[in-house]
């Protein structure tokens, strides 16, 4: 099919590209380990987006001594990290469901 473009400079004809549909797959990843998200060797395609979600942090305080020295405490933390990976696929034909 030809696409006619009429501008002040004249008439130009272009071929319309074939109809392309896009499909997006969203994957939510949750992790307790920080280097899991920073690894560049995942082998992700270049058309993948990473969207950061809010991180949460839980802090636990434990007394070291059960009897005395309440000032002697130890703290532990647990971090939860979340990201969304969005894969975009360009398809010439519609997927059948």
C-alpha positions, 0 to 999 in steps of 0.5 A: 500500500502506498502512503501519499504525503502532500507537503508544500514541497510537492508530493512524495510517495512512501510504502507503508511499513507492515503492521507491527504489534507489540507485546509486553511481558512484565516480570516482578523480581524480589530479592534479599541479595543486593548483587542480584540486581546489579549483575550486568551479565543477565543476558537481557536483550537491549529492549528490556527496561528495568523499573525500580520499585520501593525498597523496604528495610526491617531492623531487629535489635537484640540484647546481647546479655539476658541479665544485665548490660541493656546498653549492649545491643546488637542490630540486624537488618533485612532488606527487600529489593524489588524491580520490574523487568519489562520485555517488549516484543515486536511481532508481525502477527498477533498471538493467538490466545 
